[in-house]
Structures are given as C-alpha cells and as structure tokens.
Amino acid sequence: MGCGRVGSSLARSLERRGHSVAVIDIDPDAFRRLGPSYRGRTVKGVGFDRKVLEAAGIKEADGFAAVSSGDNSNILAARVVRETYGVHNVVARIYDQGRAAVYERLGIPSVATVRWASDQVLRRLLPEGSEPQWRDPSGTVRLIQVSAHVGWVGRRVRDLQKAASAPIPFILRFGQGMVPDEQTIVQDGDLIYVGCANTDVDSIETILGNPPAKN
C-alpha cells in the first residue's frame, strides 16, 4: 500500500526477484512511478478498505507492506491485513517513533523512518559504537558495532566474548560479514558486533577499546 518513492521502489525490487506484486494507492497518477517495465497489478483505493485489499489479491498474499505517507493509514491497514486476512508477514512504515515502539509490542513490525535516518547520520558523525546498529522495541538490549583495540589482533574472537561477557554473533571483515567459530582470529580492521544489554554498553566499549588485560 502506497506508491510513493518507497512503495514504487519496493514493488520493482520484489518483481525483479520473481515475486508477483500488487500496488494500492488512492491516486492513480502515482502508478506512473512504477515505470513501463512493471507487470504487476495496480488498484486504486484506500489500502485498509476490504474491497480494495481483496481486489489486490490479499486473500492469496504472502506479505503486505504499508508504506503510504500516513501513519494512521499504515497501521490501520497492517492490522486489518493481519487480523482479518491472517497475513502475518506484515510491515508498516511509521514516522512517529513513539508509535512505532507501541506497534512493535503489538506484534506489528514497523520501520520508524525518522529514527532510522537520524541513527544512520549519527553513526557517521560519532565514534563507532556510540549508536546501536539494532535495538529491541523495549529498549533493553542492542547490537553495537565496536572497533577493537589493535592489541586484540591475533586473539581469538572467543577471547573477546569472554572478556566482554557478551556474545559476538558476527564480525565484518573487508566489507563482508562472517559468523565466527571457536578458532576465528581477530584481524586488523575487523569490525566487531556485540549483543548486549543497554546497561553494559559503556563497559564493553571500554574493555574492547583497550588492550587485553595481561594474565
């Protein structure tokens, strides 16, 4: 639902991956954004109207994205699709990050556009690790990116996990992600991703941002 810049780009991307797509928008002129190569369905109407949803094929749908410009419309459509048609693979774009957190707790995955954009900018302005790569809706746990001190180079990733008392689910090496095993050695330039409670962020950044303690 929604054929703005996000919706039209999403529709084309899904179609290129071999999915059948239907796009709903109240403004028929918006469908021009889909371009001449788009082969999916277009339906004029309000995205939370059942007749409109059924015309778009919601009864056979495997997923639904509500990406119109209105928070209320997006969340209402997402709830109708989940609760009336039983489609569980649903996501809603929400501008108000406070609302996004509420809907996440209700079980509706949300993309808080403003929060995501501001976090991306902050990560580029502030030192690595200052902003989380991911955080849960309750604000209790997060995934942080840490540049480990050069003193950790040559040590096993499991040594970092033990020192930080936190799991390291993956690392980024030369721009490529990898899941470490028991024998993975830290190399110069590795970016370490640590899962932790909010209360432990400072201590983890301090521990990994300094040389390992001598035995």
JOWO-V193897 format. One record per residue. RES is the residue in one small letter. NEAR is the number of other C-alpha atoms within 10 Angstrom. Layout:
BEGIN
res = (RES RES)
near = (NEAR NEAR)
END
This chain:
BEGIN
res = (m g c g r v g s s l a r s l e r r g h s v a v i d i d p d a f r r l g p s y r g r t v k g v g f d r k v l e a a g i k e a d g f a a v s s g d n s n i l a a r v v r e t y g v h n v v a r i y d q g r a a v y e r l g i p s v a t v r w a s d q v l r r l l p e g s e p q w r d p s g t v r l i q v s a h v g w v g r r v r d l q k a a s a p i p f i l r f g q g m v p d e q t i v q d g d l i y v g c a n t d v d s i e t i l g n p p a k n)
near = (29 25 27 18 13 13 23 22 14 18 22 19 13 13 17 12 8 8 12 13 21 20 23 26 21 16 13 13 10 17 21 12 15 21 10 7 9 17 13 14 13 18 21 17 17 18 26 20 13 16 13 17 24 14 16 21 14 19 14 10 19 11 14 21 21 27 25 23 16 13 19 12 21 23 23 15 24 29 23 17 27 17 11 11 16 15 19 18 15 20 21 27 23 28 18 14 16 12 15 24 20 14 18 17 12 10 13 20 20 25 19 19 15 13 15 15 10 10 17 14 11 15 16 11 10 10 12 17 20 18 19 21 18 15 17 12 17 10 11 11 18 19 22 23 23 20 17 24 17 17 15 20 17 12 15 17 24 19 15 22 16 11 14 20 13 16 16 22 15 17 21 15 15 10 10 8 12 12 10 16 12 9 10 14 17 24 16 16 15 20 20 21 20 27 21 20 14 15 10 15 21 11 11 21 21 13 17 21 16 13 14 18 8 4 3)
END
